[in-house]
Amino acid sequence: MITGNVMIDHRVLERPGNVAIDPAPDLTKGKGELEGMVQLRAWAEAGTRNGNHLWMQISHAGRQSPRYVTTRPMGPSAVQLSLMGNYARPRALTEPEILDFIQRFANVARIAKEAGFTGVQVHGAHGYLLSSFLSPVTNQRTDRWGGALENRARFLFEVVRATRAAVGPEFPVAVKLNSDDFRKDGFTLDELCERGALAQ
């Protein structure tokens, strides 16, 4: 079983009521938020009874955080989602923010493991933040995080590397991906296969 969106940034939720682990407490330094960890452990325990697996899906909504949640969504570039006026124009992330988010994904995965979840799924699909970096429609950057596929995929790869380092070699880490954007000039199945080759 997979939880659905657990957000790494409470400012930019996919919808009201999302669980957000922000900031992820550093339990190794005794700064954990006790009440939050109690709740996470109860969630993990409930989902792993009778040998079940429960994986935490870790996500950032990016530009797909609706106006009634935030009027300042974020994305790789300032490309607005046009859907009945429900989404504000995002601002482009700075490189320090990208680097911060990489560590947030990793830290939330570490918390998931500590709480008793049996794996994590990094959400890189459906137009959320990691997905929007992959698409040349929504990623119009000219720095090392945009342009060629290798650069557009860099954020996702770095998130996966940091997550793996945070949880160790045995803990399951999955990635949710779209095979295609299904839009003109978007991310394609061919690029998905090429990106898989880049990851080897």
Sequence and secondary structure as in RCSB ss.txt:
>XXXX:A:sequence
MITGNVMIDHRVLERPGNVAIDPAPDLTKGKGELEGMVQLRAWAEAGTRNGNHLWMQISHAGRQSPRYVTTRPMG
PSAVQLSLMGNYARPRALTEPEILDFIQRFANVARIAKEAGFTGVQVHGAHGYLLSSFLSPVTNQRTDRWGGALE
NRARFLFEVVRATRAAVGPEFPVAVKLNSDDFRKDGFTLDELCERGALAQ
>XXXX:A:secstr
 EEEEEES TTS SSTT EE  S   GGGT   HHHHHHHHHHHHHHTGGG   EEEEE  GGGS TTT SS EE
SSS    STT S   EE  HHHHHHHHHHHHHHHHHHHHHT SEEEEEE TTSHHHHHH TTT    STTSSSHH
HHTHHHHHHHHHHHHHH SSS EEEEE S   STTS  HHHHHHHHHHH 
